[in-house]
Amino acid sequence: MENQGLPTTRVPRYFSVPQSYRVPAPNNNTDSRPAGLKNLGSTCWFNVAVQVLYHIPALRQMILELRVPSISSMITPSMEVLSGLQELFISIMYSERKLIDPTRAVNSIGKLLGQGQGQQDASEFLGIVLSRIREISPPIIENLFIGSSQSMDVNCQPHEFMQYTLQVNEDTSLMDLLELSLKSKLKSLKPESANIPNCNSSMSSERSKQFFSNIPPVFLIDLSRLISGTDPTQLIRSKHRMTFPSLIFMDRFLQENYKHASKVERIIESMWSSKKEIEHSISSMTMLQQKNTELQNLYKDYQNIVEQSLVNFDLLRSLHLTWETEIQLKICEYRKQSNQLKQQLDHVRSRELQICRPYQLHAVIVHTGKSDSGHYWVYIWDSQQKHWYHIDDNFTRQVTWDTIASFSFGGANQESSAHSLVYIDAPKTYSLLDIKEEYDIGPTDVLRYLKDHTDVRTRHSAYGKSQTIAAVHAAITAHGQKPMEPFALLFRALDGERQRLFAVCQESTGQNGEESRLLHFGVYLLANQVEFEPFVYWSLLQHFSSFALLVEEGSSRCCTAARRTLAFVECSTTQEQKKIFIQWNTAYYQFRLIIRHVMNGITQVFSRSFSAAVPLAVKSLYLHHCLMNSSLGGPTMSVNPGIIHALIEKSVTALSEELLESDLETVVDLACSVLFDAVINWCEYADANYLEAARCSSRRIAEKWNRKMKHYFSHPVECASASSMQTFEEVQRKLLKVESVLNQKKGNPTPFDFKGHIPESPEDGEKLALKWKQMWLICTEQRILGP
């Protein structure tokens, strides 16, 4: 065979692979890190471009399968580029070393492309390499990298692009930049990549807006940060902060969604205009704040020069202090309004726009330095190892998303920032990244909690199992008999489930709408105004990743795709976001536990078993207190507190009356460990709106018990024995503690300590919601908790 006897570190310069031969995967190595490329002196731009191309397996395979003529006279400049890439790719695949010397490829490719040695633009070089490959085999590049955009005006032709350029002129986000670039018509397109025809200049602004008529499977985004400096003839590199997510949904930019997107855009446009006005007010107030500081310094300098003055500088300082405080308050108010508008914008986009065209971040080329000098490195997602890798010439290491965000987003105090982004069409990741459909997808922590039935995240997936399976089957039915790719099926099902959850959340406007939040973890998040990306989307992936779906007909491949996507999302999320997401999972677990405690407590009240109802009611109050005082701050994290307080008042009062009518010696343990502890905790953890009512009820209970104790102490015969006296003294101590709690001001409550435990019930969300609704109807009809 032609491949036999290949050297492990070097290959022939014009090594070619027959069309019928598919290059096998390299042997597994104990060191799973990607191979690095030696820097030959300011060749980092070359190295990052090669690494990006190499780590797209589908492209790598196609390039290796192209044939290079063996006769040197037939070798064109583009053939030189192809052979150089083939040499490098095979060296990286088969070398036992983790450092490859690219000297031959740099000399041939760099020279032929007119780049030569020295610092060059990595994004520009990447585009030229792809153009050269296109000259040899147009389908490879056109099927993977070529996209187009056009306006809805019939007189305008589509505009082709291979790299989509975005100008970073201010602190912003990737999605906002894409929105702005399409509004700006052709400014975001590379001039050399499109033959731009004249369009009708009189058309409406709505119809002149650009949409993507085709987004390529590999979406290359070039981030231009060059702006004019103090000298108009010189360009400097801006340090504005530009954030980007690991997963973007491109539905709203597609031509096929024009009508719906335009309708949503009109709503967004009004909100965006208001946001801009607020940001302008913040800028103006900040400038005033600076001038105020300058005036204070001016007064101070004048006083130092002039010893005596008719001006009352103390009064001026007082006025300026008042002014400065007012300015600061205004700035805080404007920023709060701006954040609220941003949340509303995110909500409108998430609620109204589809999520059927997700693109997954695959690589980030980072640049540090000045506009004409500096250094490049790249972060690449390894689809086989399920890790992000930092590749800096010969240096490679595994990194977290926090590291990527820290060095890629840029900012005033950050020297490095993203130079190019590579996104891949998520439904096509199987074919593009050469992913096999196996179940063992990792990373370890994802599999661990998916298998652990005690983990709250796994439980939430189990609660929504029937709803998730229904969503998958609905997506299959909507598509017809034609089989769908796993990722395409997953995102269709995700979008359908997203729309359903938004509708459920929108319809739950009743006074006691807890049942809607019980249906699904996603509804709970939406009700608490949590952003869809990443948290609600993350929760949906958890549901679709449930192992229960693996045994269901038609849903197993969707489950595998969901677990792979979940692994990517969890590796591409900051530690702070992970922490918050786990907190929301815990909060939902506590919310369901409150519901179950209240339901069981009402059941016990209905059966007049008040001693069993009291612990349930008090525990639900404590959990409610924890939720409402958490750092998450959602508006509907718990149940209506009036339900809990009504249950406590009903059960505690009834239990007190029941014990007072019994022989004290036989019920003292119940009175001290249940009744009085319940009263104490009720007053400690009561909501501010119910605190006074709780204290009034507790005082009435305490007064009745004090009268009871006076009666016993006034009849020595009844408490003649030492054990009886000890019993009465214990009750008296508890009553004194109750009095102490009733008389103290509301402050930090004492640690909660109450007996009893109720195991978690694996009830489906729909069943639990139905039970709650039925029980609430019974309570209302029979007035179990009062009028």
C-alpha positions in Angstrom: 0.0 0.0 0.0 1.1 3.5 -0.7 1.0 4.5 3.0 3.3 1.7 4.2 6.6 2.8 5.7 5.4 6.3 6.6 8.0 8.1 8.8 6.7 9.0 12.3 7.9 12.6 12.2 8.3 13.6 8.6 6.5 12.8 5.4 7.3 13.4 1.7 6.5 17.0 0.7 4.1 16.0 -2.0 2.5 13.1 -0.2 -0.9 12.4 -1.8 -3.8 10.1 -0.7 -5.7 8.1 -3.3 -9.4 9.0 -3.6 -10.5 5.5 -2.7 -8.4 5.5 0.5 -9.6 7.0 3.8 -6.9 7.9 6.2 -7.3 5.9 9.4 -7.4 7.6 12.8 -4.1 7.9 14.6 -3.2 5.4 17.2 -4.4 6.3 20.7 -1.7 8.0 22.8 -1.6 8.2 26.6 -1.1 12.0 26.2 -4.4 13.2 24.7 -3.3 16.8 24.3 -3.3 18.1 20.7 0.1 18.5 19.0 1.7 21.9 18.9 3.5 23.7 16.1 6.9 25.2 16.5 7.1 29.0 16.2 9.8 29.9 13.6 9.9 33.5 14.6 6.6 35.5 14.4 4.7 32.6 12.8 2.0 32.3 15.4 -0.5 33.6 12.8 0.3 30.6 10.6 0.1 28.1 13.5 -3.3 29.2 14.7 -4.8 29.1 11.2 -3.5 25.5 10.6 -4.8 24.4 14.0 -8.3 25.7 13.3 -8.4 23.9 9.9 -6.9 20.7 11.3 -9.4 20.4 14.1 -12.4 20.3 11.7 -12.2 16.6 11.0 -14.5 16.7 8.0 -12.4 19.4 6.3 -9.2 17.6 7.2 -10.4 14.3 5.6 -11.4 16.1 2.4 -8.1 17.9 2.1 -6.2 14.6 2.7 -8.2 12.9 0.0 -7.4 15.5 -2.7 -4.7 14.4 -5.1 -1.6 16.5 -5.9 0.1 15.9 -9.3 3.4 14.1 -9.1 4.8 16.1 -12.0 6.3 19.4 -10.7 5.5 21.3 -13.8 1.8 20.8 -13.2 1.9 22.1 -9.6 0.2 25.4 -9.3 0.5 27.8 -6.3 -2.8 26.5 -5.0 -1.4 22.9 -5.3 1.6 24.1 -3.2 -0.8 25.2 -0.5 -2.7 21.9 -0.6 0.5 19.8 -0.4 1.8 21.9 2.5 -1.4 21.4 4.4 -1.5 17.6 3.7 2.1 17.3 5.0 1.3 19.2 8.2 -2.0 17.3 8.8 -0.4 13.9 8.4 2.5 14.9 10.6 0.2 16.0 13.3 -1.9 12.8 13.0 0.9 10.3 13.0 3.8 11.9 14.8 4.6 10.5 18.2 5.9 13.9 19.2 3.8 16.7 20.6 5.7 19.4 18.7 5.7 19.5 14.9 8.2 21.6 12.9 6.2 23.4 10.1 9.3 25.0 8.4 8.7 23.5 5.0 5.0 24.4 5.0 5.6 28.0 6.2 8.3 28.6 3.6 6.1 27.2 0.7 2.7 28.5 1.8 3.8 31.8 3.2 6.0 32.6 0.1 3.3 31.6 -2.4 0.6 33.6 -0.7 2.9 36.7 -0.6 2.9 36.7 3.2 6.5 35.8 3.9 8.0 35.8 7.4 7.0 38.3 10.1 3.8 39.1 11.8 0.6 38.8 9.7 -3.1 38.8 10.2 -4.3 35.3 11.1 -7.8 35.8 9.9 -6.8 37.2 6.6 -4.3 34.3 6.1 -7.0 31.8 7.0 -9.3 33.3 4.3 -6.5 33.2 1.6 -5.8 29.6 2.4 -9.4 28.7 2.0 -9.6 30.6 -1.3 -6.6 28.6 -2.6 -8.3 25.3 -1.6 -11.5 26.6 -3.4 -9.5 27.0 -6.6 -8.6 23.3 -6.5 -11.9 21.9 -5.2 -14.8 24.4 -5.1 -17.3 22.1 -3.5 -15.2 21.5 -0.3 -15.1 25.2 0.6 -18.5 26.1 -0.8 -20.3 23.4 1.1 -18.6 24.2 4.4 -17.7 27.9 4.5 -19.7 29.9 1.9 -22.7 31.7 3.1 -24.9 34.5 1.7 -27.1 37.3 2.9 -29.6 39.5 1.1 -32.4 42.0 1.8 -36.0 41.3 1.1 -36.0 43.7 -1.8 -36.3 41.8 -5.1 -33.8 44.1 -6.8 -31.0 43.1 -4.6 -29.0 39.9 -5.2 -27.5 37.7 -2.5 -24.1 38.7 -1.1 -21.7 35.9 -0.7 -19.2 35.6 2.2 -16.7 33.2 3.5 -15.7 35.2 6.6 -18.3 37.4 8.2 -16.7 40.6 9.5 -18.0 42.4 12.6 -16.7 45.8 13.7 -16.2 46.2 17.4 -16.6 49.9 18.2 -18.1 49.7 21.7 -18.8 47.4 24.6 -21.3 44.9 23.2 -22.2 41.3 22.6 -21.9 39.0 19.6 -25.7 38.8 19.0 -26.1 42.6 19.2 -23.2 43.0 16.7 -24.8 40.5 14.3 -28.1 42.4 14.6 -26.3 45.7 13.9 -24.3 44.4 11.0 -27.4 43.2 9.2 -29.1 46.5 9.6 -26.0 48.2 8.2 -26.4 46.3 4.9 -23.1 45.4 3.3 -20.7 47.0 5.7 -20.0 43.7 7.4 -19.1 41.9 4.3 -15.5 41.4 3.1 -15.1 43.4 -0.1 -13.0 40.7 -1.8 -15.6 38.0 -1.1 -18.7 39.6 -2.8 -19.7 41.2 -6.0 -21.9 43.9 -4.6 -24.6 45.0 -7.0 -26.5 48.3 -6.7 -29.7 48.1 -4.7 -32.8 50.3 -4.7 -31.9 53.1 -2.4 -35.6 54.2 -2.0 -36.7 50.9 -0.4 -38.0 51.0 3.2 -35.6 50.4 6.0 -37.5 47.2 7.0 -37.0 45.7 3.5 -33.5 47.0 3.3 -32.5 45.0 6.4 -30.2 42.1 5.5 -31.0 38.5 6.4 -28.9 35.4 6.0 -30.3 33.4 3.1 -27.7 30.7 3.8 -25.5 30.2 6.9 -22.6 27.9 6.2 -22.0 24.8 8.4 -18.7 26.3 9.5 -19.4 30.0 10.3 -16.2 32.0 10.4 -16.5 35.4 12.2 -13.8 38.0 11.8 -13.8 40.5 14.7 -12.3 43.8 13.5 -11.0 46.0 16.3 -9.1 48.6 14.2 -10.3 52.1 14.9 -8.9 55.6 14.1 -6.6 57.0 16.9 -5.7 60.6 17.7 -3.8 60.6 14.4 -6.4 59.9 11.7 -3.8 58.3 9.4 -3.0 55.6 12.0 -5.2 52.7 13.1 -5.1 51.5 16.7 -6.6 48.4 18.3 -9.7 49.1 20.4 -10.1 47.5 23.8 -13.9 47.4 24.0 -15.4 44.4 25.7 -17.3 42.0 23.4 -18.9 38.9 24.9 -20.0 35.8 23.0 -21.7 32.6 24.1 -20.7 29.1 23.5 -24.0 28.4 21.7 -25.9 30.9 19.5 -29.3 30.5 17.9 -29.3 32.0 14.4 -33.1 31.6 13.7 -33.9 35.3 14.0 -31.3 36.2 11.3 -32.6 33.8 8.7 -34.5 34.9 5.6 -37.0 32.1 6.1 -38.1 33.7 9.4 -38.3 37.2 7.9 -42.0 37.9 8.7 -41.9 36.7 12.2 -38.5 38.2 12.9 -39.6 41.6 11.6 -42.6 41.6 13.8 -40.5 40.9 16.9 -37.9 43.4 15.7 -40.4 46.2 15.9 -41.0 45.4 19.5 -37.3 45.1 20.2 -36.5 48.3 18.3 -38.6 50.4 20.6 -37.0 48.8 23.7 -33.6 49.2 22.2 -34.2 52.9 21.6 -35.2 53.4 25.2 -32.1 51.5 26.3 -29.9 53.8 24.2 -31.4 56.9 25.7 -30.8 55.5 29.2 -27.2 54.7 28.3 -26.7 58.3 27.0 -28.1 59.6 30.3 -25.6 57.5 32.2 -22.8 58.8 30.0 -23.9 62.4 30.6 -24.2 61.9 34.3 -20.8 60.3 34.5 -19.3 63.3 32.7 -21.0 65.6 35.2 -19.6 63.6 38.0 -16.1 64.1 36.7 -16.7 67.8 36.3 -17.9 68.0 39.9 -14.7 66.5 41.1 -12.7 69.0 38.9 -14.6 71.9 40.5 -13.8 70.7 44.0 -10.1 70.5 43.1 -10.3 74.0 41.7 -11.8 75.4 44.9 -9.0 73.6 46.9 -6.3 75.1 44.7 -7.8 78.6 44.9 -7.9 78.4 48.7 -4.3 77.3 48.8 -3.2 80.4 46.7 -5.6 83.0 48.2 -5.5 83.0 52.0 -8.6 85.2 52.5 -11.7 85.2 50.3 -15.3 86.3 50.5 -16.4 83.0 49.1 -17.9 80.5 51.6 -16.0 77.4 50.5 -17.6 75.3 53.2 -21.0 76.0 51.8 -19.7 75.2 48.3 -18.3 71.9 49.5 -21.6 71.0 51.1 -23.5 71.9 47.9 -21.1 69.8 45.8 -21.4 66.9 48.2 -25.2 67.0 47.9 -24.9 67.3 44.1 -22.5 64.4 43.9 -24.8 62.2 46.0 -27.7 63.1 43.7 -25.7 62.3 40.6 -24.6 58.9 42.0 -28.2 58.0 42.8 -29.3 59.0 39.3 -26.6 56.9 37.8 -27.6 53.9 39.9 -31.3 54.4 38.9 -30.4 54.6 35.2 -28.2 51.5 35.4 -31.1 49.6 37.1 -33.5 50.7 34.3 -30.9 49.7 31.7 -30.5 46.2 33.2 -34.3 45.8 33.4 -34.6 46.7 29.7 -31.9 44.2 28.9 -33.7 41.5 30.7 -36.9 42.4 28.8 -35.0 42.3 25.5 -33.6 38.9 26.3 -37.1 37.7 27.4 -38.7 38.9 24.1 -36.0 37.2 22.0 -36.2 34.0 23.9 -40.0 33.9 24.0 -40.8 34.9 20.4 -37.9 33.5 18.3 -37.2 29.9 17.5 -34.1 27.9 18.6 -34.0 25.4 15.7 -30.7 26.6 14.2 -28.1 26.5 17.0 -24.4 27.0 16.3 -21.8 25.6 18.6 -18.5 27.5 19.3 -15.6 25.4 18.0 -12.6 27.7 18.1 -11.5 31.2 19.3 -8.4 32.8 17.8 -7.0 35.3 20.4 -4.7 38.2 19.7 -2.7 40.3 22.2 -0.6 43.3 21.4 -0.9 46.3 19.1 -2.6 46.6 15.7 0.6 45.8 13.8 2.3 43.5 16.2 1.6 41.0 19.0 0.9 37.3 19.4 -1.8 34.8 18.5 -3.0 31.7 20.2 -6.2 29.6 19.8 -8.8 27.9 22.0 -10.3 24.8 20.4 -13.0 22.4 21.4 -11.9 18.8 21.1 -15.0 16.8 20.2 -13.4 13.5 21.0 -11.9 14.4 24.4 -14.8 16.7 25.4 -12.5 19.4 26.5 -11.4 22.9 25.6 -7.7 23.2 24.8 -5.4 26.2 24.8 -2.9 25.8 21.9 -0.1 28.4 21.9 2.5 27.3 19.3 4.2 24.4 21.0 2.3 24.9 24.3 -1.0 23.0 24.8 -3.1 22.6 27.9 -6.7 21.9 28.9 -8.6 25.0 30.1 -12.0 26.0 31.4 -14.5 28.4 30.0 -13.6 30.9 32.7 -10.1 31.1 31.3 -11.4 31.5 27.7 -13.8 34.3 28.7 -11.1 36.0 30.7 -8.7 36.3 27.8 -11.1 36.5 24.9 -13.8 39.0 25.8 -11.4 41.9 26.0 -12.0 45.1 27.9 -10.3 48.3 29.0 -7.9 46.5 31.4 -7.3 43.4 29.2 -4.5 43.2 26.7 -5.9 40.2 24.8 -9.2 39.7 23.0 -10.9 37.4 20.5 -9.7 38.0 16.9 -11.8 35.4 15.1 -14.6 33.0 16.1 -15.5 29.6 14.5 -19.0 28.4 15.0 -20.3 25.0 13.7 -23.9 24.2 12.8 -24.8 22.1 15.9 -27.1 19.6 14.1 -24.2 18.8 11.8 -21.6 18.2 14.4 -21.8 14.4 14.0 -20.5 14.7 10.4 -18.3 17.8 10.7 -16.5 16.7 13.9 -16.5 12.9 13.2 -18.5 12.0 16.3 -19.5 8.4 16.9 -22.9 7.7 18.4 -21.7 6.0 21.6 -23.3 6.4 25.0 -20.2 7.0 27.1 -19.9 10.7 26.2 -18.4 12.3 29.4 -17.2 14.4 30.9 -17.3 12.4 34.1 -19.2 14.9 36.2 -22.1 15.0 33.7 -22.5 11.2 33.6 -22.1 11.1 37.4 -25.1 13.3 38.2 -27.2 11.9 35.3 -26.8 8.4 36.9 -27.1 9.6 40.5 -30.8 9.5 41.4 -30.2 11.4 44.6 -28.9 14.5 42.7 -31.6 17.1 42.4 -30.8 17.7 38.7 -31.5 14.0 37.9 -34.7 14.1 39.9 -36.0 17.1 38.0 -35.3 15.2 34.8 -37.3 12.3 36.2 -40.2 14.5 37.2 -40.6 15.7 33.6 -39.9 12.4 31.9 -43.4 12.0 30.3 -43.4 15.6 29.0 -39.9 15.2 27.5 -40.9 11.9 25.7 -44.0 13.6 24.4 -41.9 16.5 23.0 -39.6 14.1 21.2 -42.5 12.2 19.7 -44.2 15.4 18.7 -41.1 16.5 16.8 -40.9 13.1 15.0 -44.6 13.3 14.1 -44.3 16.9 12.8 -41.4 15.8 10.6 -43.2 12.9 9.0 -41.9 9.5 8.1 -38.5 10.8 6.9 -35.8 10.0 9.6 -34.1 13.0 11.2 -30.5 13.4 12.3 -30.1 13.1 16.1 -29.1 16.7 16.6 -31.8 18.0 14.3 -34.4 16.0 16.1 -33.1 17.2 19.5 -33.3 20.9 18.6 -36.7 20.5 17.0 -38.0 18.9 20.2 -36.2 21.5 22.4 -37.9 24.3 20.5 -41.3 22.7 20.8 -40.9 22.1 24.5 -39.6 25.7 24.9 -42.7 27.1 23.3 -45.0 24.9 25.4 -43.3 26.0 28.7 -43.5 29.7 27.7 -47.2 29.2 27.0 -47.8 27.4 30.4 -45.9 30.1 32.2 -48.0 32.8 30.4 -51.3 31.2 31.3 -50.6 30.7 35.0 -52.1 34.0 36.2 -54.3 32.6 39.0 -53.9 33.6 42.6 -52.6 30.2 43.6 -50.8 29.1 40.4 -48.2 27.0 42.1 -49.4 24.0 40.1 -47.9 25.5 36.9 -44.4 25.7 38.5 -44.8 22.1 39.7 -45.2 20.9 36.1 -41.7 21.5 35.0 -38.4 22.9 36.3 -38.3 25.2 33.2 -41.6 26.8 34.1 -40.3 27.5 37.6 -37.3 29.3 36.0 -39.4 31.3 33.6 -41.8 32.3 36.3 -38.8 33.7 38.3 -37.7 35.7 35.2 -34.5 33.6 34.7 -32.9 34.1 31.3 -33.6 31.4 28.8 -29.9 31.3 27.9 -28.2 29.5 29.5 -30.3 28.4 32.4 -33.7 27.3 31.0 -32.0 25.9 27.9 -29.6 24.0 30.3 -32.5 22.6 32.2 -34.2 21.4 29.0 -31.0 19.6 28.0 -30.9 17.9 31.4 -34.4 16.6 30.8 -33.6 15.4 27.3 -30.4 13.7 28.7 -32.3 11.5 31.1 -31.3 7.9 31.0 -35.0 7.0 31.0 -35.1 8.2 27.4 -32.6 5.7 26.2 -35.1 2.8 26.5 -37.9 4.7 24.8 -38.6 3.9 21.2 -37.5 6.8 18.9 -35.9 8.9 21.7 -32.6 7.1 22.4 -30.6 8.9 19.6 -32.1 12.2 20.7 -31.0 11.4 24.2 -27.4 10.7 23.1 -27.3 14.0 21.2 -28.7 15.8 24.2 -26.0 14.3 26.5 -23.3 15.4 24.1 -24.7 18.9 23.9 -25.0 19.0 27.7 -21.4 18.0 28.0 -20.4 20.8 25.7 -22.6 23.3 27.5 -21.2 22.4 30.9 -17.6 22.6 29.7 -18.4 26.0 28.1 -20.0 27.7 31.1 -18.3 29.8 33.8 -18.0 28.4 37.3 -20.2 31.3 38.5 -23.0 30.3 36.1 -22.6 26.6 37.2 -22.9 27.7 40.8 -26.0 29.7 40.1 -27.6 26.9 38.1 -27.1 24.4 40.9 -28.6 27.0 43.3 -31.7 27.2 41.1 -31.9 23.4 41.0 -31.7 23.3 44.8 -34.3 26.0 45.0 -36.8 24.1 42.9 -36.2 21.0 45.0 -37.0 23.0 48.1 -40.1 24.5 46.4 -41.4 21.0 45.6 -40.6 19.9 49.2 -42.7 22.9 50.5 -45.6 21.9 48.4 -45.4 18.3 49.6 -45.1 19.4 53.3 -48.1 21.7 52.9 -50.2 19.0 51.1 -49.3 16.4 53.8 -50.0 18.9 56.5 -53.4 19.7 55.1 -54.1 16.0 54.8 -53.3 15.6 58.5 -55.5 18.6 59.5 -58.3 17.1 57.5 -57.9 13.8 59.4 -57.5 15.8 62.7 -54.0 14.5 63.3 -52.7 17.9 64.4 -49.5 16.6 66.1 -48.4 15.3 62.7 -49.5 18.4 60.8 -47.5 20.9 62.9 -44.0 19.6 62.0 -44.9 19.6 58.4 -46.3 23.1 58.5 -43.3 24.5 60.4 -40.7 22.8 58.1 -42.5 24.3 55.1 -42.2 27.7 56.7 -38.5 27.3 57.3 -37.9 26.2 53.7 -39.9 29.2 52.5 -37.8 31.5 54.6 -34.6 30.0 53.1 -35.9 30.5 49.5 -37.1 34.0 50.0 -33.8 35.0 51.6 -31.5 33.4 49.1 -29.2 35.4 46.8 -31.2 34.3 43.7 -34.0 36.8 44.4 -36.7 35.4 42.2 -40.2 36.9 42.6 -42.1 33.5 42.7 -39.6 31.1 44.3 -42.0 29.8 46.9 -45.7 29.3 47.5 -48.1 32.0 48.7 -46.9 32.5 52.3 -50.5 33.0 53.4 -51.1 29.3 52.8 -48.3 28.3 55.1 -49.2 30.7 57.9 -52.9 29.6 57.7 -51.8 26.0 58.0 -49.6 26.7 60.9 -52.2 28.7 62.7 -54.9 26.0 62.2 -52.7 23.1 63.2 -50.9 24.8 66.2 -54.1 26.2 67.7 -55.9 22.9 67.3 -53.0 21.0 68.8 -52.8 23.3 71.7 -56.5 22.9 72.5 -56.1 19.2 72.2 -53.2 19.0 74.6 -54.8 21.4 77.1 -57.7 19.0 77.4 -55.4 16.0 78.1 -53.5 15.0 81.2 -50.4 17.2 81.3 -48.0 14.5 82.4 -48.9 12.3 79.4 -48.5 15.0 76.7 -45.6 17.0 78.1 -43.1 15.7 75.6 -45.5 16.5 72.7 -46.1 20.0 74.1 -42.4 20.8 74.6 -40.9 19.2 71.5 -43.7 19.9 69.0 -46.1 22.6 70.1 -43.8 25.1 71.8 -40.9 24.6 69.4 -43.4 25.2 66.6 -44.6 28.4 68.1 -41.0 29.6 68.6 -40.0 28.8 65.0 -43.3 30.3 63.7 -42.4 33.6 65.2 -38.8 33.4 64.3 -39.3 32.7 60.6 -42.6 34.4 59.9 -42.9 36.8 56.9 -43.0 40.4 57.8 -46.6 40.7 56.6 -47.7 37.8 58.9 -45.5 38.4 61.9 -48.0 40.3 63.9 -50.7 37.8 63.3 -48.3 35.0 64.3 -47.4 36.7 67.5 -51.1 37.4 68.4 -52.0 33.7 67.9 -48.9 32.6 69.8 -49.7 35.0 72.7 -53.2 33.5 73.0 -51.7 30.0 73.1 -49.1 31.0 75.7 -51.7 32.7 77.9 -53.9 29.6 78.0 -50.9 27.5 78.9 -49.9 30.0 81.6 -53.3 29.8 83.1 -53.1 26.0 83.0 -49.7 26.0 84.8 -51.1 28.4 87.5 -53.9 26.0 88.0 -51.4 23.1 88.5 -49.1 25.0 90.8 -52.1 26.2 92.9 -53.1 22.5 93.5 -50.0 20.8 95.1 -51.8 17.5 95.2 -51.8 17.3 91.4 -48.0 17.9 91.2 -46.9 16.2 94.4 -44.4 13.8 92.9 -40.9 14.9 91.9 -41.4 13.7 88.3 -44.6 15.7 88.0 -42.8 18.8 89.4 -40.0 18.3 86.9 -42.5 18.0 84.1 -44.2 21.2 85.0 -40.9 23.0 85.3 -39.9 21.9 81.8 -43.2 23.3 80.4 -42.6 26.5 82.4 -39.1 26.9 80.8 -40.5 26.5 77.3 -43.2 29.1 78.1 -40.6 31.5 79.2 -38.7 31.0 76.0 -41.9 31.6 74.0 -42.4 34.8 75.9 -38.9 35.9 75.2 -39.3 35.3 71.4 -42.7 37.2 71.4 -41.1 40.2 73.1 -38.0 40.5 71.0 -37.6 42.5 67.9 -37.4 40.8 64.5 -33.8 40.0 63.8 -31.6 37.1 62.8 -33.5 33.9 63.7 -32.0 31.2 65.7 -30.8 28.0 63.8 -33.8 25.8 62.9 -34.0 22.6 64.8 -37.0 20.4 64.4 -37.6 16.7 64.6 -38.8 14.4 61.8 -37.9 13.8 58.2 -40.0 13.2 55.1 -38.4 11.2 52.2 -38.5 12.6 48.7 -41.3 11.4 46.5 -40.5 10.6 42.9 -43.8 12.0 41.7 -44.1 13.2 38.1 -44.5 16.9 37.8 -47.9 16.6 36.1 -49.2 14.3 38.8 -48.0 16.5 41.7 -49.5 19.6 40.1 -52.8 17.8 39.7 -52.8 16.7 43.4 -52.0 20.2 44.5 -54.9 21.6 42.4 -57.4 19.1 43.7 -56.3 19.6 47.3 -56.5 23.4 47.0 -60.1 23.0 45.7 -61.0 20.9 48.7 -59.5 23.4 51.1 -61.4 26.2 49.4 -64.7 24.4 49.4 -64.5 23.1 53.0 -62.6 26.0 54.4 -60.1 23.8 56.1 -57.6 26.6 56.5 -60.2 29.1 57.5 -62.2 31.7 55.4 
